């Protein structure tokens, strides 16, 4: 009930800058937010698989991914706030550090501006770069590699840039918080892309350890 309430709240009361419902059976994944942040599948992720609401997308853990433009990342930088959420179903044998999504350029410590991933131990991880500490990163306490659907949400609040706060929720429950650092939104990384990428990291040529093996549905991004 808790995760349903949280999901319904965002569905009805907030306006995403990206809303990939992932109900398509083929072609481009339309952005239902009206902002034209459509997702373009690469290397054949399987569309039209069973999802949580209607359909979802299955990723093979080898090279499947979806690329979205950079305008959603630009909106996050401008506002200094972000909420990312997705329904995630991870296969039960996680290896490497597969990414649910990542996007924007970070710095020399974290190449992506935002990153939401799954650890080899099955916990979810969220990270973002800082100019005052090397590795602002938090992990969930709940493992999500059980071949069941989980709602994963990460938030960033850098409206007071000297006291940035990041949080991660699993199925509507807050599981980790970190605060008190400066957010680095200068995008100084020279080896990562501006775009938002779903299913792996936003590197030009990600290594195999970063590709997601599982399903995603209802991927959303908010600039608040």
MOLIN-V463558 format. One record per run of one state. SS is the DSSP state (h for helix, s for strand, l for the rest). FROM is the first residue (numbers start at 0). TO is the last residue. Records with the same first field share a line. If there is no record, write none. Layout:
SS=FROM-TO, FROM-TO
This chain:
l=0-0, 13-16, 20-27, 29-29, 31-37, 42-44, 50-53, 60-63, 68-69, 79-79, 90-97, 105-110, 118-121, 128-128, 130-134, 143-147, 157-159, 170-171, 181-181, 183-190, 192-194, 198-201, 203-206, 210-211, 222-223
h=1-12, 70-78, 160-162, 207-209
s=17-19, 28-28, 30-30, 38-41, 45-49, 54-59, 64-67, 80-89, 98-104, 111-117, 122-127, 129-129, 135-142, 148-156, 163-169, 172-180, 182-182, 191-191, 195-197, 202-202, 212-221
